[in-house]
């Protein structure tokens, strides 16, 4: 995810989740530090964090079925981002199990 790191917009912060061994992560950090545009690289592996997934999905949905779909979405606390004549774009956030349950 990329977000602003300073108010004037001169720098951005990028957060990456990288699976791998300690050696591979150390190697990746060294490679990132070589890039001219990189100011700082920090390994947050040992810090506490909140792990959440985001899923955006566009589903075909006739207007007559929207109520039923909204009932299912409310169980998962999903949000409708966009509605067109025959589709709905849905946003779901949560842990991997929640995302997988909605996909099923």
Contact map, one row per residue, 1 for C-alpha under 8 A:
11100000000001110000000000000000000000000000000000000000000000000000000000000000000000000000000000000000
11110000000111100000000000000000000000000000000000000000000000000000000000000000000000000000000000000000
11111000000111000000000000000000000000000000000000000000000000000000000000000000000000000000000000000000
01111110101110000000000000000000000000000000000000000000000000000000000000000000000000000000000000000000
00111110101110000000000000000000000000000000000000000000000000000000000000000000000000000000000000000000
00011111111100000000000000000000000000000000000000000000000000000000000000000000000000000000000000000000
00011111110000000000000000000000000000000000000000000000000000000000000000000000000000000000000000000000
00000111110000000000000000000000000000000000000000000000000000000000000000000000000000000000000000000000
00011111111100000000000000000000000000000000000000000000000000000000000000000000000000000000000000000000
00000111111100000000000000000000000000000000000000000000000000000000000000000000000000000000000000000000
00011100111110000000000000000000000000000000000000000000000000000000000000000000000000000000000000000000
01111100111111000000000000000000000000000000000000000000000000000000000000000000000000000000000000000000
01111000001111100000000000000000000000000000000000000000000000000000000000000000000000000000000000000000
11100000000111110000000000000000000000000000000000000000000000000000000000000000000000000000000000000000
11000000000011111000000000000000000000000000000000000000000000000000000000000000000000000000000000000000
10000000000001111100000000000000000000000000000000000000000000000000000000000000000000000000000000000000
00000000000000111110000000000000000000000000000000000000000000000000000000000000000000000000000000000000
00000000000000011111000010000000000000000000000000000000000000000000000000000000000000000000000000000000
00000000000000001111100010000000000000000000000000000000000000000000000000000000000000000000000000000000
00000000000000000111111110000000000000000000000000000000000000000000000000000000000000000000000000000000
00000000000000000011111110000000000000000000000000000000000000000000000000000000000000000000000000000000
00000000000000000001111111000000000000000000000000000000000000000000000000000000000000000000000000000000
00000000000000000001111111100000000000000000000000000000000000000000000000000000000000000000000000000000
00000000000000000001111111110000000000000000000000000000000000000000000000000000000000000000000000000000
00000000000000000111111111111000000000000000000000000000000000000000000000000000000000000000000000000000
00000000000000000000011111111100000000000000000000000000000000000000000000000000000000000000000000000000
00000000000000000000001111111110000000000000000000000000000000000000000000000000000000000000000000000000
00000000000000000000000111111111000000000000000000000000000000000000000000000000000000000000000000000000
00000000000000000000000011111111100000001110000000000000000000000000000000000000000000000000000000000000
00000000000000000000000001111111110000000000000000000000000000000000000000000000000000000000000000000000
00000000000000000000000000111111111000000000000000000000000000000000000000000000000000000000000000000000
00000000000000000000000000011111111001001000000000000000000000000000000000000000000000000000000000000000
00000000000000000000000000001111111101111000000000000000000000000000000000000000000000000000000000000000
00000000000000000000000000000111111101000000000000000000000000000000000000000000000000000000000000000000
00000000000000000000000000000011111111000000000000000000000000000000000000000000000000000000000000000000
00000000000000000000000000000000111111100000000000000000000000000000000000000000000000000000000000000000
00000000000000000000000000000000001111100000000000000000000000000000000000000000000000000000000000000000
00000000000000000000000000000001111111111000000000000000000000000000000000000000000000000000000000000000
00000000000000000000000000000000100111111000000000000000000000000000000000000000000000000000000000000000
00000000000000000000000000000000100001111100000000000000000000000000000000000000000000000000000000000000
00000000000000000000000000001001100001111110000000000000000000000000000000000000000000000000000000000000
00000000000000000000000000001000000000011111000000000000000000000000000000000000000000000000000000000000
00000000000000000000000000001000000000001111110000000000000000000000000000000000000000000000000000000000
00000000000000000000000000000000000000000111111000000000000000000000000000000000000000000000000000000000
00000000000000000000000000000000000000000011111000000000000000000000000000000000000000000000000000000000
00000000000000000000000000000000000000000011111100000000000000000000000000000000000000000000000000000000
00000000000000000000000000000000000000000001111110000000000000000000000000000000000000000000000000000000
00000000000000000000000000000000000000000000011111000000000000000000000000000000000000000000000000000000
00000000000000000000000000000000000000000000001111100000000000000000000000000000000000000000000000000000
00000000000000000000000000000000000000000000000111110000000000000000000000000000000000000000000000000000
00000000000000000000000000000000000000000000000011111000000000000000000000000000000000000000001000000000
00000000000000000000000000000000000000000000000001111100000000000000000000000000000000000000111100000000
00000000000000000000000000000000000000000000000000111110000000000000000000000000000000000000111100100000
00000000000000000000000000000000000000000000000000011111000000000000000000000000000000000011110000000000
00000000000000000000000000000000000000000000000000001111100000000000000000000000000000000111100000100000
00000000000000000000000000000000000000000000000000000111110000000000000000000000000000001111000000000000
00000000000000000000000000000000000000000000000000000011111000000000000000000000000000001110000000000000
00000000000000000000000000000000000000000000000000000001111100000000000000000000000000111100000000000000
00000000000000000000000000000000000000000000000000000000111110000000000000000000000000111100000000000000
00000000000000000000000000000000000000000000000000000000011111000000000000000000000001110000000000000000
00000000000000000000000000000000000000000000000000000000001111101100000000000000000001110000000000000000
00000000000000000000000000000000000000000000000000000000000111111100000000000000000011100000000000000000
00000000000000000000000000000000000000000000000000000000000011111100000000000000000011000000000000000000
00000000000000000000000000000000000000000000000000000000000001111110000000000000000000000000000000000000
00000000000000000000000000000000000000000000000000000000000011111111100000000000000000000000000000000000
00000000000000000000000000000000000000000000000000000000000011111111110000000000000000000000000000000000
00000000000000000000000000000000000000000000000000000000000000011111111000000000000000000000000000000000
00000000000000000000000000000000000000000000000000000000000000001111111100000000000000000000000000000000
00000000000000000000000000000000000000000000000000000000000000001111111110000000000000000000000000000000
00000000000000000000000000000000000000000000000000000000000000000111111111000000000000000000000000000000
00000000000000000000000000000000000000000000000000000000000000000011111111100000000000000000000000000000
00000000000000000000000000000000000000000000000000000000000000000001111111110000000000000000000000000000
00000000000000000000000000000000000000000000000000000000000000000000111111111110000000000000000000000000
00000000000000000000000000000000000000000000000000000000000000000000011111111100000000000000000000000000
00000000000000000000000000000000000000000000000000000000000000000000001111111100000000000000000000000000
00000000000000000000000000000000000000000000000000000000000000000000000111111100000000000001000001000100
00000000000000000000000000000000000000000000000000000000000000000000000011111110000000000001000000000000
00000000000000000000000000000000000000000000000000000000000000000000000011111111000000000111100000000000
00000000000000000000000000000000000000000000000000000000000000000000000010001111100000000111000000000000
00000000000000000000000000000000000000000000000000000000000000000000000000000111111000011110000000000000
00000000000000000000000000000000000000000000000000000000000000000000000000000011111000011110000000000000
00000000000000000000000000000000000000000000000000000000000000000000000000000001111100011100000000000000
00000000000000000000000000000000000000000000000000000000000000000000000000000001111111111000000000000000
00000000000000000000000000000000000000000000000000000000000000000000000000000000011111110000000000000000
00000000000000000000000000000000000000000000000000000000000001100000000000000000001111100000000000000000
00000000000000000000000000000000000000000000000000000000000111100000000000000000001111110000000000000000
00000000000000000000000000000000000000000000000000000000011111000000000000000000001111111000000000000000
00000000000000000000000000000000000000000000000000000000011110000000000000000001111101111100000000000000
00000000000000000000000000000000000000000000000000000001111000000000000000000001111000111110000000000000
00000000000000000000000000000000000000000000000000000011111000000000000000000111110000011111000000000000
00000000000000000000000000000000000000000000000000000111100000000000000000000111100000001111100000000000
00000000000000000000000000000000000000000000000000000111000000000000000000011110000000000111110000100000
00000000000000000000000000000000000000000000000000011110000000000000000000000100000000000011111000100000
00000000000000000000000000000000000000000000000000011100000000000000000000000000000000000001111101100000
00000000000000000000000000000000000000000000000000111000000000000000000000000000000000000000111111100000
00000000000000000000000000000000000000000000000000011000000000000000000000000000000000000000011111110000
00000000000000000000000000000000000000000000000000000000000000000000000000000000000000000000001111111000
00000000000000000000000000000000000000000000000000000000000000000000000000010000000000000000011111111100
00000000000000000000000000000000000000000000000000001010000000000000000000000000000000000001111111111110
00000000000000000000000000000000000000000000000000000000000000000000000000000000000000000000000111111111
00000000000000000000000000000000000000000000000000000000000000000000000000000000000000000000000011111111
00000000000000000000000000000000000000000000000000000000000000000000000000010000000000000000000001111111
00000000000000000000000000000000000000000000000000000000000000000000000000000000000000000000000000111111
00000000000000000000000000000000000000000000000000000000000000000000000000000000000000000000000000011111
